[in-house]
Amino acid sequence: MKPEKQEMFDKKEIEKIQTAKEKWENEKLQKSLAREKERKEIFTSISGTPIERLYTPLDTVGLDYHENLGFPGDYPFTRGVQPTMYRGRFWTMRQYAGFGSARESNERYRYLLNQGQTGLSVAFDLPTQAGYDSDHPLSMGEVGKVGVAIDYIGDMRLLFKDIPLDKVTTSMTINAPATVLLAMYLAVADEQGVSYDQLGGTVQNDILKEITVRGQYIYPPAPSMKLTVDLIEYCFKNVPKWNSISISGYHIREAGSTAAQEAAFTIADGIAYVQACINRGLDVDKFAPRLSFFFNAFTNVLEETAKFRAARRYWAKVMKERFGAKDPRSMMLRYHVQTGGVTLTAQQPLNNIVRVGLQAYAAALGGCQSLHTNSYDEALCLPTQQAVTVALRTQQIVAEESGATDTIDPLAGSYYVEAMTDKIEAQIDQYIKKIDHMGGTLDAIEQAFIQQEIQQSAYRYQKEIESRERVYVGINKYTMEDTPLENLLRVDMKLGDAEAAKLKEMRARRDKAKWEKALENLRRVSLAEENVMPAVIEAVKADATIGEICDVWRGIYGEYKPKQFF
């Protein structure tokens, strides 16, 4: 039985606090301000949200413990999705890594696992993300530069050499060609003798944020959404422990959004995916427990903590009230966090260690399920071994030494954090209502509403830095002449030639008849609007490349050309 709504403080107590606050302001505060002014007339968070001088119970009037907070593992999950949170086990420490060839990346993965990392996170190069083979003319100069080049199953096989797939969880940051990369992963699992029900991990598979802010889309929105739903459907039926989508706010924040916008637009994308799955005829309580999210963490620890708590609470309400979910797992916003890439500076790069430490602390206080900490040298190069080790140690120090993991939701009850949580949730709700009024996320994207909101926030933030209204240590204050970092990691530009030669050799030896049959079957299935995943798995096992498979869909769906609004 739901408890009766009961505010944390009764009316008489609130009146007493109001009277006492006014007395303090008149007798103490005004005298202090007369002697010495504050550093600024107006204080705001990184997102531009005004910050009050002092927070008291007056700022949490209306807060009902049972309705707004509850207990960890219970609706609305404000305080966390697990009853014991980090007292049971820490978040998955998942360092995002991938560069050059599959062989080089495999070496980095095995090194990280030996250093105590508990999950893998694969970064793919731009040609792979765009569905091009390494020997495609558009791949020239980009092969292996910002992630690992994966062209065919042989590369995936080498990427996970000597890494048993039933012993690790793997996150793959791939979107438009997500079905192809997951198919390769499943095919390697078959070769290792690992059954699909033993596999754990995530594939990003979030095409809406690609269209909105990141640009690594291939096909128009409608067929892109169809491929996304195909993967979700296949996974909950065949790969039950796999998170079939990671709905990503990270890149929304990297593009310049506020904390509230990041949460709101991510949840809006989530609503679109859930509705698309329901429109397919899928039961919400069958697929929703394996939806996952991906957020950013900036340096303002308190605002970020509030953002995570607000997003968790709002998503629970959406799933219960809007989509009628019955299973509590369907209402849980489970999420990975990566520390803020755009906060890293090339100037005084060692300062980034402190920034990342604060961001990791915010992620822990906010209750994340997995975490990647950026390396201090990433504004200059792909992470060196030393830098990635420091990044991993940062997570381990937060987990083992900070005390943040010893109790659940330690900032709950903070007048500031609770007030900020409520404020961000209200902002999320306002955005969702606006997007609903426009017809949903796809319509809001087509009208450039989301893009314009993000751009305006990015412009405001940049103006604040340039005017020195907002201090950015090492950029606009406390500057100094830098000593250049040594031994920066550089990808061999000859890698593209080596990958192209490898592809030529593979194409010469593969079973041509088997390959042709597999691609023709993929074409037939795609035209028939059937679930493509079984056909894609067949194709990758026949040594079809990522470019060849994506070209089948390019021939059917075409390529997306977004409208120009700016």
Secondary structure, 3 states (H helix, E strand, C coil): CCCCCCECCCHHHHHHHHHHHHHHHHHHHHHHHHHCCCCCCCCECCCCCECCCCCCHHHHCCCEHHHHHCCCCCCCCCCCCCCCHHHCCCCEEEEEECCECHHHHHHHHHHHHHCCCCEEEEEECHHHHCCCCCCCHHHCCCCCCCCECCCCHHHHHHHCCCCCCCCCEEEEECCCCHHHHHHHHHHHHHHHCCCHHHCEEEECCCHHHHHHHHCCCCCCHHHHHHHHHHHHHHHHHHCCCEECEEEECHHHHHCCCCHHHHHHHHHHHHHHHHHHHHHCCCCHHHHHHHEEEEEEECCCHHHHHHHHHHHHHHHHHHHHHHCCCCCHHHHCCCEEEEECHHHCCCCCCCHHHHHHHHHHHHHHHHCCCEEECCCCCCCCCECCHHHHHHHHHHHHHHHHHCCCCCCCCCCCCCHHHHHHHHHHHHHHHHHHHHHHHHCCHHHHHHCCHHHHHHHHHHHHHHHHHHCCCCCCECCCECCCCCCCCCCCECCCCCHHHHHHHHHHHHHHHCCHHHHHHHHHHHHHHHHCCCCCHHHHHHHHHCCCCHHHHHHHHHHHHCCCCCCCCC
